[in-house]
C-alpha cells in the first residue's frame, strides 16, 4: 500500500497496490470503517483488458473496486492511529533475533532493541530468511524458504497532456487496464483520473507495471539499481505503452517526470493457503498476504487471524502448546492471478458478496 507524492505540484502515484475488492465479511467490516471515515471510495472509472495494438475490452463493474481517496498508504496509517497500544520505532532494521531466558532479544547491528514475549514476522524474501536462519526456529524458517516471489518493475510517469488513447468507444476513457501481449507492461493506470484528491487537476500521472517475466529477466539488487538498467527498463516500458495503445513507434509524448522502482520480492507465486503460521514453542508467528493469496484482503485476514490465535495462546497460559501449532507443515501450491495480484470475488462475474453489496451502497 504505497503512495508516492512528488512536490511541489504535487504529483500523486499509487505505486504498489492499485485497488482492492471485498469478499470476506471480516474484511468488509474494516473497509466499512474506512468508508465511514471518508478514506475509501469505489473506483467508478472504466477498467478493462488492453491488448497490443489498442484493443480494449471493459471489465464488469462488479464486484465493487475500492481505492484510497488520497491514495492507498493512508489506509495503513489509519489502522495504526486507532490504537495507543502499539509503539512503532522508525527507522529500525532488526538484524538479529535471540531467544534467552524465555524472552526474545532483538538487536540492530549490535544495538539492543528490546525484549519481547513473542515475535511476529510480517515480511518475506531474503531479508526475512537471513533473520530466521540463526533464530532457532527451523520449522518457521523452512516454511518461509518455500515461498517463491515474483519481481516487478514499477514506472511512475507524469505527462503534460492526456495519452493518445485510441478513441474506440469506452476505450477512450479507460482509467486502468490489464495489458496483454506486451512483455514489458502488465498494467497501466491514470492516477490523476483515479484518485478523487487529484481528479481532473494538473498533469496526468500514470503508474505502469511490468510483467513478472520482464521483472525476472531484468532483475538487479533493488537497493542499488544501476543507472544503465534504470534507463533501459524505462525505455522498454514506455515502448510497451506505445505497443499496448497501438501507437506508431516513438510517437508517445515524453514524460516530464519518471521514476522506476523494482519490487524485487513483489508477489507470491505459491501459497500454503492458510491464514497464518505460529510456532508455540518458539512463540513466533508469521502473517502476510502470501499465506492466503496475493491481495490486500488476504493481508488483512492474515494479520487478524494471527492476532486472534496468539491472544488465545497466551490466554491459555501455554499449558498445551502443541495444540496451538499452526501452518508449520503445510505444503505450498501454485498461485494463480494477475501479475499485479489477486482480486477476490472478481473471478465469478456477476456475483457480489452480501457484505460487498452493502459497502457499495454506503460508499
URRAPE-V352512 format. One record per run of one state. SS is the DSSP state (H for helix, E for strand, - for the rest). FROM is the first residue (numbers start at 1). LEN is the number of residues. If there is no record, write none. Layout:
# URRAPE-V352512
((SS	FROM	LEN) (SS	FROM	LEN))
This chain:
# URRAPE-V352512
((-	1	2) (E	3	4) (-	7	4) (E	11	4) (-	15	5) (E	20	1) (-	21	4) (H	25	12) (-	37	3) (E	40	3) (-	43	4) (E	47	5) (-	52	3) (E	55	4) (-	59	7) (E	66	3) (-	69	4) (H	73	9) (-	82	14) (E	96	5) (-	101	2) (E	103	6) (-	109	2) (E	111	6) (-	117	2) (E	119	3) (-	122	4) (H	126	8) (-	134	4) (H	138	9) (-	147	2) (E	149	1) (-	150	2) (E	152	8) (-	160	9) (H	169	5) (-	174	2) (E	176	5) (-	181	6) (E	187	4) (H	191	4) (-	195	9) (E	204	6) (-	210	2) (H	212	6) (-	218	9) (H	227	19) (-	246	11) (E	257	7) (-	264	4) (E	268	1) (-	269	1) (E	270	2) (-	272	5) (E	277	3) (-	280	4) (E	284	3) (-	287	2) (H	289	3) (-	292	4) (H	296	20) (-	316	5) (H	321	4) (-	325	1) (E	326	1) (-	327	6) (E	333	2) (-	335	3) (E	338	1) (-	339	2) (E	341	1) (-	342	12) (H	354	9) (-	363	1))
